[in-house]
Amino acid sequence: MADEIETFPSIQNMMKSAQAALAAAPMMGAQSAHFWQAQDQFLKEFETFSAAWFKRRHVATRTALEAGKQIAEKAGHDPAVMLQVMSDWQTHSMERLNEDAQEYAEMITKCMGALAQNEVEAAEDSVEIAAKAMKQAKSKPV
């Protein structure tokens, strides 16, 4: 009998703990939704960046092949022509690398903006949900 009396407060404490955890669930839903919205935006931005990056790599490969052909066909006897072909290819390669860096910076900026926006919205939603929960907790049943 004494065990039952001592166990009852323990069960009550467990129920109160569970109730507190469940009370936070609506706020976690808002946090979760905004987290996944940000993830979706990150993936879209990375996909856009990656597609452009791969296009530039294909251009680099095709132009390297063309430069190799030009060197083999025309520049084999003239080192100046060979140097010019190589210099042209390297110049365009540096331009592609510059585009990579610029687009990478843009992607990171957009992702950080999406992260910040989603964090602010999640915090606002959480405050709103908490305020509603507090209002309901303080209201008296009719």
One Martini backbone bead per residue (centre of mass of N, CA, C, O) as a GRO file, in nm:
protein
  142
    1MET     BB    1   0.058   0.063  -0.021
    2ALA     BB    2   0.302   0.255   0.000
    3ASP     BB    3   0.391   0.224  -0.296
    4GLU     BB    4   0.141   0.357  -0.423
    5ILE     BB    5   0.180   0.640  -0.296
    6GLU     BB    6   0.470   0.687  -0.416
    7THR     BB    7   0.396   0.640  -0.721
    8PHE     BB    8   0.189   0.861  -0.787
    9PRO     BB    9   0.383   1.109  -0.801
   10SER     BB   10   0.555   0.993  -1.030
   11ILE     BB   11   0.332   0.988  -1.239
   12GLN     BB   12   0.268   1.286  -1.225
   13ASN     BB   13   0.548   1.383  -1.312
   14MET     BB   14   0.548   1.242  -1.586
   15MET     BB   15   0.294   1.383  -1.696
   16LYS     BB   16   0.403   1.670  -1.676
   17SER     BB   17   0.643   1.626  -1.863
   18ALA     BB   18   0.480   1.538  -2.108
   19GLN     BB   19   0.306   1.791  -2.127
   20ALA     BB   20   0.541   1.987  -2.178
   21ALA     BB   21   0.640   1.853  -2.437
   22LEU     BB   22   0.366   1.874  -2.592
   23ALA     BB   23   0.342   2.187  -2.580
   24ALA     BB   24   0.598   2.221  -2.785
   25ALA     BB   25   0.513   2.090  -3.056
   26PRO     BB   26   0.403   2.331  -3.225
   27MET     BB   27   0.679   2.476  -3.236
   28MET     BB   28   0.832   2.245  -3.381
   29GLY     BB   29   0.668   2.257  -3.638
   30ALA     BB   30   0.764   2.534  -3.727
   31GLN     BB   31   1.064   2.472  -3.728
   32SER     BB   32   1.052   2.237  -3.928
   33ALA     BB   33   0.928   2.380  -4.169
   34HIS     BB   34   1.156   2.594  -4.199
   35PHE     BB   35   1.388   2.403  -4.235
   36TRP     BB   36   1.278   2.266  -4.502
   37GLN     BB   37   1.259   2.524  -4.665
   38ALA     BB   38   1.558   2.588  -4.658
   39GLN     BB   39   1.657   2.325  -4.785
   40ASP     BB   40   1.512   2.366  -5.054
   41GLN     BB   41   1.659   2.626  -5.129
   42PHE     BB   42   1.944   2.513  -5.126
   43LEU     BB   43   1.901   2.303  -5.351
   44LYS     BB   44   1.827   2.501  -5.574
   45GLU     BB   45   2.088   2.666  -5.566
   46PHE     BB   46   2.284   2.428  -5.614
   47GLU     BB   47   2.167   2.339  -5.883
   48THR     BB   48   2.223   2.598  -6.037
   49PHE     BB   49   2.525   2.607  -5.989
   50SER     BB   50   2.601   2.323  -6.099
   51ALA     BB   51   2.501   2.355  -6.387
   52ALA     BB   52   2.695   2.588  -6.460
   53TRP     BB   53   2.956   2.448  -6.385
   54PHE     BB   54   2.932   2.211  -6.589
   55LYS     BB   55   2.926   2.384  -6.841
   56ARG     BB   56   3.209   2.503  -6.802
   57ARG     BB   57   3.357   2.229  -6.808
   58HIS     BB   58   3.275   2.156  -7.095
   59VAL     BB   59   3.402   2.397  -7.229
   60ALA     BB   60   3.689   2.340  -7.133
   61THR     BB   61   3.717   2.067  -7.275
   62ARG     BB   62   3.657   2.152  -7.566
   63THR     BB   63   3.879   2.378  -7.579
   64ALA     BB   64   4.116   2.189  -7.519
   65LEU     BB   65   4.083   2.013  -7.765
   66GLU     BB   66   4.111   2.242  -7.970
   67ALA     BB   67   4.388   2.337  -7.881
   68GLY     BB   68   4.531   2.070  -7.936
   69LYS     BB   69   4.474   2.068  -8.239
   70GLN     BB   70   4.610   2.335  -8.310
   71ILE     BB   71   4.888   2.258  -8.213
   72ALA     BB   72   4.922   2.005  -8.393
   73GLU     BB   73   4.864   2.152  -8.674
   74LYS     BB   74   4.999   2.464  -8.648
   75ALA     BB   75   5.221   2.481  -8.390
   76GLY     BB   76   5.457   2.273  -8.435
   77HIS     BB   77   5.649   2.511  -8.585
   78ASP     BB   78   5.523   2.745  -8.378
   79PRO     BB   79   5.563   2.864  -8.067
   80ALA     BB   80   5.386   3.123  -8.076
   81VAL     BB   81   5.120   2.981  -8.143
   82MET     BB   82   5.115   2.794  -7.904
   83LEU     BB   83   5.114   3.018  -7.687
   84GLN     BB   84   4.851   3.153  -7.784
   85VAL     BB   85   4.659   2.916  -7.747
   86MET     BB   86   4.718   2.873  -7.447
   87SER     BB   87   4.650   3.161  -7.353
   88ASP     BB   88   4.356   3.164  -7.442
   89TRP     BB   89   4.261   2.926  -7.272
   90GLN     BB   90   4.350   3.042  -6.996
   91THR     BB   91   4.180   3.295  -7.002
   92HIS     BB   92   3.904   3.145  -7.014
   93SER     BB   93   3.949   2.984  -6.757
   94MET     BB   94   3.961   3.228  -6.567
   95GLU     BB   95   3.677   3.323  -6.630
   96ARG     BB   96   3.537   3.070  -6.523
   97LEU     BB   97   3.647   3.090  -6.234
   98ASN     BB   98   3.517   3.361  -6.178
   99GLU     BB   99   3.227   3.264  -6.214
  100ASP     BB  100   3.234   3.060  -5.991
  101ALA     BB  101   3.286   3.259  -5.758
  102GLN     BB  102   3.041   3.441  -5.802
  103GLU     BB  103   2.819   3.218  -5.788
  104TYR     BB  104   2.894   3.117  -5.511
  105ALA     BB  105   2.843   3.378  -5.356
  106GLU     BB  106   2.545   3.396  -5.438
  107MET     BB  107   2.454   3.130  -5.317
  108ILE     BB  108   2.535   3.186  -5.024
  109THR     BB  109   2.366   3.440  -4.991
  110LYS     BB  110   2.091   3.307  -5.047
  111CYS     BB  111   2.109   3.095  -4.823
  112MET     BB  112   2.143   3.291  -4.585
  113GLY     BB  113   1.879   3.439  -4.638
  114ALA     BB  114   1.694   3.194  -4.604
  115LEU     BB  115   1.781   3.126  -4.319
  116ALA     BB  116   1.708   3.392  -4.183
  117GLN     BB  117   1.413   3.403  -4.267
  118ASN     BB  118   1.329   3.129  -4.140
  119GLU     BB  119   1.411   3.199  -3.850
  120VAL     BB  120   1.226   3.438  -3.811
  121GLU     BB  121   0.961   3.293  -3.878
  122ALA     BB  122   0.988   3.074  -3.662
  123ALA     BB  123   0.994   3.265  -3.421
  124GLU     BB  124   0.723   3.399  -3.473
  125ASP     BB  125   0.555   3.140  -3.464
  126SER     BB  126   0.639   3.054  -3.177
  127VAL     BB  127   0.530   3.301  -3.031
  128GLU     BB  128   0.238   3.269  -3.123
  129ILE     BB  129   0.193   2.986  -3.005
  130ALA     BB  130   0.269   3.056  -2.713
  131ALA     BB  131   0.051   3.271  -2.672
  132LYS     BB  132  -0.189   3.083  -2.718
  133ALA     BB  133  -0.119   2.881  -2.495
  134MET     BB  134  -0.130   3.084  -2.262
  135LYS     BB  135  -0.419   3.173  -2.304
  136GLN     BB  136  -0.543   2.890  -2.266
  137ALA     BB  137  -0.421   2.833  -1.981
  138LYS     BB  138  -0.568   3.099  -1.849
  139SER     BB  139  -0.827   3.001  -1.914
  140LYS     BB  140  -1.163   2.949  -1.834
  141PRO     BB  141  -1.382   2.727  -1.802
  142VAL     BB  142  -1.740   2.702  -1.873
   0.00000   0.00000   0.00000
